[in-house]
Amino acid sequence: MKPFSCLAPSRAVLAPALASVLLILPLPAMGQDPGEDPDFAVQGEYIGEIDGESYGAHVVAEGDSKFAIRFYPGGLPGDGWRKTAPSRDGQGARKDGSVAFAAGEWEVKLDSGHRLAVRSQDKEEDAGVLSRIERKSPTLGRRPPEDALILFDGKNLDQWQDGARITEDGLLREGAASKPLFQTFQLHLEFRTPFQPKARGQGRGNSGFYAQGRYEVQILDSFGLAGLHNECGGIYTVAEPAVNMCFPPLSWQSYDIDFTPAQFEAGGKKTANARLTVRHNGVLIHEDVEVDHATTAAPLSEGPEPGPIYLQDHGNPVRFRNIWIVPKE
């Protein structure tokens, strides 16, 4: 990594903050064009009732017209579901123009209105119907306060080291390190993972946010997964998120992060570990979590010196926008 330099704060006017939005969609909003893949229109979040109980569901595209489905009693993660209420998982596929799933004793079919009709195998009537929705983070488009340093507003790369890249439509690409260096801070960041239905695990929309270039909050297309330390929102190798708040690929998502660096004596002995509080799409997923080491693949080792904001390049086209930071020291 090249040497860092500090720049004076700049100001920019950003789009107004958006309220949390819950939309019932007759057809899904496509966002960035995923090409001709019809599976993109099937994947997503669904809500409704089954046998009189509220349920949420995630449908995950896995490529070649195959899907995974996960039902959440009580509602969607972050909106009704409790981790103590086990999810119900199943598989589905497109055949003869329709999509059908099996989840335990439930048979599930997707109708032309993008609704999931759920029926028990031993009954003739539907047990319930779930409709497709699109959630938006309540902190999406959040304005920076007066004392914030604008790191990226889509206009230029003035606050980023050589090697940072911007797309034609004004988005920051993965693989960027800030010129300014930081100790304690509050940060807002928006990111979008790509639609890669055939990819799996760490190869599916992988990047990462590194505080000081040392401590990673994972960025990954973990939509519909369990929510582990190496999935979206996890503090890599340290702590899994309280709930997996990952939205479907190509959705804009937000991280709001409070960071306190590790403390060191004059002789170099560490006296206190770094700490992270993280909100993912407006939901608290880590509260003052102690991070006792620089995480895997960190560009910098632990030390008393300030460090940059680093957005990892893991070979996947992850995009960023509306990045600002409030230094506390």
C-alpha positions in Angstrom: 0.0 0.0 0.0 1.3 3.4 -0.9 1.9 6.2 1.6 -1.1 8.1 2.9 -1.7 11.8 3.2 -4.3 13.9 4.9 -6.5 16.3 3.0 -8.7 19.1 4.4 -12.4 18.3 4.8 -14.7 19.1 1.9 -18.5 19.6 1.7 -21.1 18.3 -0.7 -24.9 18.4 -0.8 -26.3 14.8 -1.1 -29.7 13.5 -1.8 -32.3 13.8 1.0 -32.4 10.9 3.4 -35.0 8.3 2.5 -37.6 6.9 4.9 -37.8 3.2 5.4 -39.9 1.9 2.5 -42.0 -1.3 2.2 -43.5 -1.8 -1.2 -45.9 -4.5 -2.4 -44.7 -4.9 -6.0 -46.8 -6.4 -8.8 -43.5 -6.8 -10.6 -40.0 -6.4 -9.1 -37.9 -3.4 -9.6 -34.9 -4.5 -11.6 -32.3 -1.9 -10.5 -29.1 -2.5 -12.6 -30.0 -4.7 -15.6 -29.0 -8.3 -14.8 -29.2 -9.3 -18.5 -31.8 -11.8 -19.8 -31.8 -14.0 -16.7 -35.5 -14.4 -15.7 -34.5 -15.8 -12.3 -33.7 -12.2 -11.1 -37.5 -11.5 -11.2 -38.2 -14.4 -8.9 -35.6 -13.9 -6.2 -36.4 -11.5 -3.4 -38.3 -11.0 -0.2 -41.9 -12.0 0.4 -44.3 -11.4 3.3 -47.8 -12.7 4.2 -49.6 -15.2 6.5 -49.5 -19.0 6.6 -52.2 -20.7 8.7 -53.0 -17.3 10.3 -49.4 -16.6 11.4 -47.2 -13.9 9.9 -44.3 -15.2 7.8 -41.5 -13.8 5.7 -39.6 -15.6 3.0 -36.4 -15.3 1.0 -36.2 -16.8 -2.5 -32.5 -17.0 -3.6 -31.6 -17.5 -7.2 -28.9 -20.2 -7.6 -28.5 -20.3 -11.4 -30.0 -22.5 -14.1 -33.6 -21.8 -13.0 -32.9 -23.3 -9.5 -33.8 -21.6 -6.2 -33.4 -21.9 -2.5 -36.3 -20.7 -0.3 -36.3 -19.9 3.4 -39.4 -19.2 5.5 -39.2 -17.0 8.7 -42.0 -17.3 11.3 -43.0 -13.9 12.6 -41.7 -11.9 9.6 -38.5 -11.0 7.8 -35.1 -10.7 9.5 -35.1 -7.3 11.2 -38.8 -7.0 10.9 -40.6 -9.6 13.0 -38.4 -12.7 12.8 -36.6 -13.9 16.0 -33.6 -16.1 15.7 -35.1 -18.3 18.4 -37.9 -19.2 15.9 -36.2 -21.7 13.5 -36.5 -21.0 9.7 -37.9 -23.6 7.3 -35.8 -24.3 4.2 -36.6 -25.7 0.8 -35.6 -25.9 -2.8 -37.3 -25.0 -6.0 -37.0 -24.9 -9.8 -38.6 -23.5 -12.9 -40.4 -26.0 -15.1 -42.8 -25.5 -17.9 -42.9 -21.8 -17.4 -43.8 -21.9 -13.6 -41.7 -22.1 -10.4 -42.5 -24.6 -7.7 -40.8 -25.3 -4.3 -40.8 -28.0 -1.7 -40.2 -27.0 2.0 -41.0 -29.9 4.3 -44.6 -30.8 4.0 -45.3 -27.5 2.2 -45.8 -27.2 -1.5 -45.2 -23.7 -2.8 -45.9 -22.2 -6.2 -45.2 -18.8 -7.6 -48.1 -17.3 -9.5 -48.1 -14.7 -12.2 -48.5 -11.9 -9.7 -45.3 -12.7 -8.0 -47.0 -14.3 -5.0 -46.1 -17.5 -3.2 -49.0 -19.8 -2.7 -48.3 -22.2 0.2 -50.2 -25.5 0.6 -49.8 -28.4 2.9 -49.5 -31.7 1.1 -52.5 -33.2 2.9 -54.8 -30.3 2.2 -56.6 -29.0 -0.9 -56.8 -25.3 0.1 -53.9 -22.9 0.3 -52.5 -22.3 3.8 -51.5 -18.8 2.9 -50.1 -16.4 0.3 -46.9 -14.3 0.5 -46.4 -11.2 -1.7 -43.1 -10.0 -3.0 -41.8 -6.7 -1.5 -38.8 -4.5 -1.8 -37.3 -3.1 1.5 -35.1 -0.1 1.6 -32.7 0.9 4.3 -34.0 3.8 6.4 -30.5 5.3 6.3 -30.1 5.1 2.5 -29.3 8.6 1.2 -28.4 9.9 4.7 -27.1 13.5 4.7 -23.7 14.1 6.3 -23.6 16.4 9.4 -21.8 19.7 9.2 -18.6 18.3 10.7 -18.4 15.3 8.3 -15.7 14.8 5.8 -17.1 13.7 2.4 -15.1 10.8 1.2 -17.2 10.0 -1.9 -20.2 11.8 -3.5 -19.9 10.5 -7.1 -18.0 13.6 -8.4 -14.3 12.8 -8.0 -11.6 10.6 -6.3 -9.9 13.5 -4.5 -10.1 11.7 -1.2 -8.8 8.4 -2.5 -5.3 7.0 -3.2 -4.0 6.3 -6.7 -5.6 3.2 -8.0 -9.2 4.1 -6.9 -11.6 3.9 -9.8 -15.0 5.5 -10.6 -17.6 4.2 -13.0 -19.3 6.1 -15.8 -22.4 6.5 -13.7 -20.5 7.9 -10.7 -20.0 4.9 -8.4 -16.8 3.9 -6.6 -15.4 0.6 -7.5 -14.0 -2.0 -5.1 -10.3 -1.8 -4.3 -10.0 1.8 -2.9 -8.1 3.2 0.1 -8.7 6.7 1.5 -5.9 9.4 1.6 -7.0 10.7 5.0 -6.2 8.6 8.0 -8.4 8.1 11.0 -8.6 7.1 14.6 -12.0 7.2 16.3 -14.9 7.9 13.8 -18.5 7.5 12.8 -19.0 6.5 9.2 -21.9 6.1 6.6 -21.4 3.9 3.6 -23.7 2.6 0.9 -22.9 -0.5 -1.2 -24.4 -2.8 -3.8 -23.5 -6.5 -4.5 -23.7 -7.9 -8.0 -26.2 -10.5 -9.3 -24.0 -13.7 -9.6 -26.5 -16.6 -9.1 -24.1 -19.4 -10.0 -21.4 -18.2 -7.6 -21.2 -19.6 -4.1 -19.8 -18.7 -0.7 -16.9 -16.2 -0.8 -17.1 -16.0 -4.5 -20.5 -14.3 -4.5 -20.3 -10.5 -4.4 -17.3 -10.4 -2.1 -15.7 -7.2 -0.8 -15.2 -5.8 2.7 -15.0 -2.5 4.7 -11.8 -2.2 6.7 -11.6 0.3 9.5 -8.1 1.8 9.6 -7.2 -0.8 7.0 -7.2 -3.3 9.9 -10.6 -4.5 11.0 -13.1 -5.9 8.4 -16.8 -5.8 8.3 -17.6 -8.3 5.6 -19.5 -7.4 2.4 -20.9 -10.4 0.5 -24.1 -11.5 -1.2 -25.3 -13.4 1.8 -29.0 -12.9 1.0 -31.0 -15.8 2.6 -28.0 -17.3 4.4 -27.5 -18.0 8.1 -25.5 -14.9 9.0 -22.0 -16.1 9.9 -18.9 -14.2 10.8 -17.7 -14.5 7.1 -21.0 -13.4 5.6 -22.4 -10.0 5.1 -22.3 -7.9 8.3 -19.9 -10.3 10.0 -16.8 -9.0 11.7 -14.5 -11.4 9.9 -13.2 -14.2 12.2 -14.5 -12.3 15.2 -18.3 -12.1 15.5 -21.4 -13.0 13.5 -24.1 -10.3 13.1 -27.0 -10.4 15.5 -29.3 -10.9 12.4 -28.5 -11.3 8.7 -29.8 -8.1 7.2 -28.4 -8.6 3.7 -30.9 -7.5 1.0 -31.0 -9.2 -2.4 -28.2 -8.6 -4.9 -28.4 -5.3 -6.8 -30.2 -3.7 -3.9 -28.5 -0.6 -2.4 -27.6 -1.3 1.3 -26.1 0.8 4.1 -23.6 0.4 6.8 -23.5 2.9 9.7 -20.4 2.3 11.8 -18.9 3.6 15.0 -15.3 2.7 15.5 -12.9 3.1 18.4 -9.2 2.1 17.7 -7.0 -0.1 19.8 -5.0 1.7 22.4 -1.2 1.4 22.9 1.3 2.5 25.5 4.3 4.5 24.4 6.4 1.4 24.3 4.1 -0.3 21.9 2.1 -2.6 24.2 -1.6 -2.8 23.5 -3.7 -1.8 26.4 -7.2 -1.9 24.9 -8.7 -3.7 21.8 -10.5 -1.9 19.0 -14.3 -1.8 19.2 -17.1 -1.7 16.5 -20.8 -0.9 16.5 -22.5 -1.6 13.2 -25.9 -1.0 11.8 -26.8 -2.8 8.6 -29.7 -1.4 6.7 -30.7 0.5 9.8 -30.7 -2.5 12.1 -28.1 -2.9 15.0 -26.1 -6.0 14.2 -23.0 -5.4 16.4 -23.0 -3.3 19.6 -19.6 -2.2 20.9 -18.0 -5.5 19.9 -14.4 -6.0 20.9 -12.0 -6.8 18.1 -8.8 -8.3 19.4 -6.8 -8.6 16.2 -6.4 -7.2 12.7 -8.7 -9.4 10.6 -7.7 -11.7 7.8 -6.3 -10.0 4.6 -6.0 -6.7 6.4 -3.6 -4.4 4.5 -2.2 -3.0 7.8 -1.2 -4.8 11.0 -2.3 -3.5 14.4 -0.6 -0.4 15.7 -1.1 3.0 17.3 -1.0 4.9 14.0 -4.2 6.1 12.3 -5.2 4.2 9.2 -7.4 4.6 6.1 -10.8 3.5 5.1 -10.2 0.5 2.8 -12.7 -1.2 0.5 -11.5 -4.6 -0.5 -11.1 -5.8 -4.1 -11.9 -9.5 -4.0 -12.5 -9.8 -7.8 -16.2 -9.1 -7.6 -17.9 -6.0 -9.0 -19.2 -4.4 -5.8 -20.1 -0.7 -6.0 -20.1 2.1 -3.4 -21.7 5.6 -3.0 -22.5 8.2 -0.4 -19.5 7.7 1.9 -18.8 10.2 4.6 -17.1 10.1 8.0 -17.1 12.1 11.2 -13.6 11.9 12.9 -13.9 12.0 16.6 -10.2 12.9 17.3 
